[in-house]
Amino acid sequence: MRETITRKNFYRYFFYLFLLSIPLQTRKVFLTEYSFYTGSFTEYGTIFLYLSDIILILAFVSLLIFNSDITKKGLAELKNKSGKITPNKIFNAMLLLLAWFVISALANRDYPEISLFRLLKSAEMILLAFFIFSTIRDKHFLSSSLFIIAISGFLQSILSIYQFVFQHNLFTSPLLHKLTGETILSPALPGIAKIGEGGEKLIRAYGTLPHPNLLGGFLIFSFFISLFLYLCHKDKLLSRFYFRLNKRGKRFNRYIASTLWIVLFTSQLLALTLTFSRSAWIGGVISSTILIYFLSRYTKIVSRETIFKDIRNRCKEMTISALILLSLVISNFSLFSDRLYQNISIEASSNSQSTKLPQNNTFADRSFFNIVSRETISQNPLLGSGPGTAVFQIEPYLQNNSRSDKIESWQYQPPHNLYLLSASELGIPGFLIFIYLIIGSIKQSLKKIVSRETISSERIFKACILSILSGLLFIGFFDHYLWTLQQGQIVFWASIGLLLI
């Protein structure tokens, strides 16, 4: 039965649009006095208003105006204080984290515009988590929202595969570039992420996101959500969205649906592979391992005694997709193996490694950024340097260590470590609050997974989202985008919100 658009469900359609807009870089740029801090444009010294920001605000405003009782029910549920770990305590930790953002920003007034922007962005992400917690309870709304995320991941995958195969961006129209935010790509352009040593360079898949690593994180998010839909809605989801089954065409449509699942999985897995993001690769493996454990231990989807029979009967589309991907990887094994070991050597024999400036070596550069953040923490252990100010600590670090060297503008980056970055900007108390809400969310979902009262589909849902968060938390050891970039923040906080519903 089709749902009629009314004022009461405006918020749902705004939220659907928001989910589609997550990977887009459509945004309005507001320059600040720090936008050219490094001599050229600096992402981390600039303020942005994304299309996804506007749509999320419209979704929340329409919810408050036309359906405020849903918000009231969500707030009422947060008053439940029974148990050691409850959504109430986790959301209180979120509010405490936001308060610490305010305190840190007030204590560090050197970059007020950037700190205020980061504060507002953090408030928006907490609002997103609460919106998901309070609204996505209806099964139809949940499955529709998750399906849109899966479709968004599929579209990004098709675009990414095109970019890698043809080695250039898809859109040539300036208007489409502005609307989607697709990066202009070419192996000859500087600043574009590439693979290959010495000889021919190949660009990595970007999609419409700002970097292949971020695309990798988004594809982990969309893939495991697709996997949940497959495990719990395999026989009806695509039929409901695309087909009106009848008795004569039922078998034919079932074959079509099976083919669509294979295409959906294969495209996302292949695009994840073509990002050549090592942290995303390993994060995906970790997520898969955790999910397989929970499925085999706490659900009947995969029986330990009949695992091969279950895979053949229940997961044949997933198995076919995995075999297709494996054959492609094996046929191009040298390309992937070269990437695995690219730039891993950091000249360990050098005694002065800890004070070396970035040398355009992945691990050496990140080591330098992390050293800067550790010094920032040691100098500002209580309140940090202030929200959004990590890149501005590089110059003081060089001065404090009597370094007259100059580094390139692109080398002014935050530490590529979520945990060091949060501690350096907010101080150790802010970092501990952040870690508490992560651990609390995980414990709350684990309690649901192991409970005998939890129905199978909810266990699978919690296991899939927990697997996503586990992969993202691993990526957090090697990248900063879950804290600094729009799409990364949305994926992270949406995962937290989904764990709590």
N, C-alpha and C positions, 0 to 999 in steps of 0.2 A: 504494500500500500504506500503510495507516494505521500510525502509530507508536504502540506500546503504552507507556504511562507506567510507568516503572520507576525504581528508586532511581538508576540510572546516568544517567538523563536528567531528573531532577528540576530540575536547574539550568536546562534549556531552558525549561521551563514557567514557572518563576519569572521568567526573562528575558522571556518573552512578556508576562507580566503587568506587568513593569517598563516595557516599551515602551508598553503601553496606558496606563499611569499617568503618562507623562511630562507631558502637558499639564494634568493635574489639579492643583488647588491644595489637595488634601486634606492637612492638616498639623496638628500639635500645636504650639501657641505656648508658648514659655517666656520669660516676661518677665524682663528684666534691669533694672539700675538706669539703663540708658540708653534703655529702651523709650519713655520720654516725655521724652527729652532736649530736644525742640523745643517742649514744652508740650502736644503731642498725640501719638498713637501714631506711632512711628518704625520703619518697616520695617527700616532699616539698623542699628538699635540693639537688635534682637531676635533670639532664637535660635529656629529652626524644625526640626522633625523631620517630613519629608514621607513620605507613603505610599510614594512611589517610592524613598526612602532605605531603608526597611524591606525592600521587595521585592528591591532590588539586593543588600542584605546577605544575604538569604536565598538568593539565587541563587549568590552567591560561596561562602557557607558550605556549601551542598549540593554545590557543585563540589569543594570541598576534602575533604569527608567521603566522598562516594560516587564521585568520579571524579578523584582527585588526579593521575592520570597525565597528564591534559590540561594541568593547570597546570605539571607538570614538563616537558612537551614545549614549552610556551610559553616557560618559563625557559631551556630548553636552546637554543631557537632564538635567544634574545637573546644567547647567547654567541658567535654568529657575528659576527666583527668584520671580515669582508672588505668592501672597498669604502669609498668616502669617506663615504657616508650610508647607514646601516643602521638598522633598528629598534632595535638595541642602543644606538646612540649617542643616538637620540631618547628612548628610555626613561631612559637615564642623565641626559639633560637634564631630564626630568620629575622624577626623584628629586632632582637638584640644585636645581630650582625649589622643590620641597617643603622641602628643607633651608634654602633662603633664606627661605621663609615662616617657618620656626622661628627663624632668626637675627633677622629683622626683628621678629617678635613679642616675642622676648626683649629686644631693644634698645628697644622702645617699649611700656612697661608701663602706659600710662595707661588702656587699655581691654582688660584681659586676657581677659574673657569673650568679647568680640567677636572678638578676634584668634585665640583658641583655636578658636572656631566656624569662622572662615574657614579656619584651618589644616586642621581635620578635613574641611571641605567640599572643599578642594583635594585632600586625600589620597583622598577618595571618588571624585572625578572622574578622577584618575590610575588608580585601581583599575578604574573603568569602562573606560577605554581599554585597560588590560591584559586585562580580562575579554574584551572584544571581540576583541582581537588573538589571544588564546590559544584561544578557543572557536569562533568563527565561521569554521570552515574547511570543514566539511561543507556541500555545496551545498544540501541540503534545509534545514538549519538556517539558512543564510544567506538563502535565498529566503523562507522562512517568516517570519523576523525582519523582513525588509524589507517583506514584504506586510502585516504587522501595523502597521508604521509608516505605510504608505500608507492602511490602513483607519482608523487613528487620525486622520490628516490629513483623510480624508473625513468622519468624524464631526464633527470640529471645524468643518469647512467648512459642513456642513448646519446646525449650531447657530449659526454666525456669520451665515449668510444669514438665518436666522429672526430673530436679534436685530436685524439692520439693517432688514429688511422691516417688522417689527412694532414696532420701537423699544422693546423691553423684553426682559428676560431670559426664558428659557424656563421654568426651574424655579421654582415658587412654594412648594414644600415646604421648610421650614428644614432638614430632614434632607438633602434632595438638594443644597441649597446647601452644606451642610457637607461632604458626600461628594464633590462635584465641584469646589467652590471657585468656581462661577460667580459673577461680580460682579453685584450688584443694579444694574440699568440703567434709566435714565430720562433723557430730555432735560432734565428739571427738576432733577435731582440735581447738586450741585456736585462737582467732582473727577472727573467722568466725561469721557473724551476725546470731543470732539464736532467736527463740521465745520459750516461756515456762518458767515457774518459778518452781524451786525446783526439779521437777521430770524430765520427758523425755524432751530433747531439740530437736528442729527441726530447720534445717537450712532454711533460707529464700532464695527465688529465686534470683539468680545472673545474669543469662544469661552469656554473655561473658564480662559483664561490671565489674568494680572494686568493686561495692557495690550495694546492693538491692535498696537503695534510688535513686541512679543514674539510675538504670534500670527503676524505677517508673517514673522518669522524662522523660526518652526516650520513654516509652510506652504511656505517655500522648501525646507526640509529634506525634508518629506514629498513635495512635488511632484516633485523631481528623483529621489528614490528610486522613486516611482511610474513615472517616465519610464524609469529603468533596467529595471524589471520589464517595462515595455511593449516596450522595444526587444529584450530578450533572452528574455522569457518570454510574449510576447503570445499565442501560439497554444495555450499549455498551462496557464498559471498559473491563470486563473479557472476553466478546465475542471476542473483538479485539485481546486480548493477547493470548487466549487459543483456541478459536473455529473458524471454518469457517462455519458459520451457513448456512443451507439449509432449504428449505421449509418443508421437511419431518421431519427433526431433530430439528426444531426450538423450539418446546415446550419442548422436552427432554433436550436440552441444556439450556433452560431458567431455568429449575428446578436445573440443575447442578450449574449454575451461582448463583442461590438463595442460594443453600447449601454452596457454597464457601464463600459467604458473611457472612453467619451465622458462619461458622468456623473461618473466619478472625476476626470477632468482638468478638466472644466468647473466643477465645484463648488469644487475647490481654487483654480483661477485666479480665479474670481469672489470667493471669500472673501478671497484675497490682495488683490484690488482693493478690497474693502469695508473692509479695515483702514485704508485711507487713510493708510498709512505710506509716506511718500515715500522713506525710506531702504530699505525693503523692496522698493518698486517698482523703484528703480534697482538694488538688489542683485540682484533677480530678472532684470533685463535683462542685467546683467553676467554672471551665472551662465549665462544662455541663450547669450550671445555666446561665452563660453569653451567651452561644451559643443559648440556648432555648429562651432566651429573644430576641436576635437579629432576630432569625428565625421567631418568632411569631410577632415581631413588624415591621420588615422591609422587609420580603420576603413572598412569597406565598407558600413556601414549607410546612409551618405549619400555618393553619388558626386558629385563636382563636375561631371562631364560629364552626368550624368542626374539631377540633383537634383530636378527637378519630377516626373519619372517615379517616383523613389523616394518622394517625399512622397505622391504619389497612391496608390501601391501598398502602401507599408509603413507610412505614418504618417497614414492618412486619418482615423482617430479623433482624433489630436492636432490635425490641421488643422481638423476640424469644431469641436472645442472652442475653438480659437483664433478661429475666425470667429464663433462664438456670443458669446464674450467681447468681441470687437471691436465687434459690433453693439450690445451693451449699453452699452459705453463711449461709442460715438458718439451713441446716443440720449440719453445723460445727460452729454454732453460738458461742459456748463457746470459741473456739480457737481464733476467731476474737475479741470477747469482751475482753478477757484477754489481747490481744495485745493493745487494745485501752487504757487500764488503766495501762499498764506495765510501771514502773519507773516514773510515773507522780509525786508521792510524793517526795519532795525535802527536807524533814525535815524542814518544814517552821518554826517550833518552835525554831530552833536554832538561837541564836542572832549573831553568827559568820559566818553565811552562806556565806556572800559576800566574805570572805577570805578563804573559804574552798578549798582545792585542789580537783581535780577530784576524784570521788569515784566510778567510773564505773556505774553511774546512768545517764541515758540519759539527763535529764533536768538539773541535778546538774553540770554535765560536761560542758554542753553548756553554762550554766550560768557563769562558771569560765572563759571559753574562751572569752565570750563576755565582761566580766569585764576587761580582759587583753587588749582587743581591745579598749575599752573606755578610758583606761588610756593612751594607745598609741596615741589616737586622741587628748587627752588633752595635751600631751607633744609635739606632732608634728601636730598642727592643719593646718598648711599651706601646707606642702609637704609630710606629712605622714612619715612612716618608710621606704618606698621604695617598688617597685613592688616585690611581692613574698617573702616578709620578715616577714610576720605575725607570723610564728611559732618561729622565732628567738627573739620575744619580750617577750616570756614567762619567760625565765631565768632572764632578767633584771627586770621584774615585781616582781619575787620572791625576788630578791636581794634588790630592792627598798623598799619592804615591810618587810625586815628583816626576810625572811623565809628561814630556813635552810633545809626544807623538800625536799626530792627528789621525783620526779614523774616518772612514767614508761615511757619508750621511745614512746609507742603508744599514750600516752597522749599529746604529742606535736602536736597539730593540730591547723589549723586556726580557727578563730571564725566561728561558724555555723550560720552566718548571712551575706548574700550577701552585705548588705548596710553598716553594721559596718566594714566588711572586706575591701571594696573598700575605705571607708573613712580613715581607719587606715593605709592603704598602700599608698594612693595617697593624703591624706589630704582632707579637706573640699572642696576646689575648684575642685579637680579632681572628688570627689563624686557628686558635683552639675552638672558638665558636663555630667557625666554618667547618672544621673537622667533626665537631659534635653533631651538627645537623646532617652531615653525610652519613656518619655511623648510625645515628638515630633512624634515618630513613631506611638504611640497610637492615637494621635489627627489626624494624616494624614490618618490613616485607618478609623477612625470614620467618618471623612468627606466624605470618599467614600461610607461608609455604608448608611449614611442618605441621600446622594444626590439622587435626583429623576432621574438623568441622568445615574446612575450606573445600569448596567444590573444585573439581578437576580443572575447569576452564580458568578459574581465578588463580589456581596454582601456576598454570602454564603462563598466564599473563604476568604474574609477579616474577616468575623465573626469567621470562624474556626481558622485562624491563631491568631487572637486577643484573642480567648479563650485559645489557647495554651500558649500564652505569659502571660495571666492573671494567669493561673495556675502556671507557672514557677516563676512569680514574687512573688506569695504567698509562694512557696517552698523556695524562697530566704530568707525569714524571719527565716528559720529553718535549712538551709544547705548552704554550700559554694561551691558546685561542679560547679555551673554555672560560677564561677570565677576562679577556681583552676584546674579543671580536664578537660582533652581533650574532652571527649564526652559531658560533660555538657556545655562547651564553644561553641562547634559546634552547639548543639541544640538551645542554646540561640541566637547566632548571626545569624544562619540560619532563625530563626523565625523573627528577626528584618529585615533581607533582604527580606523575603517573604512578610512582611507587606508593604514594599515600592514599590514592583513591580507594 
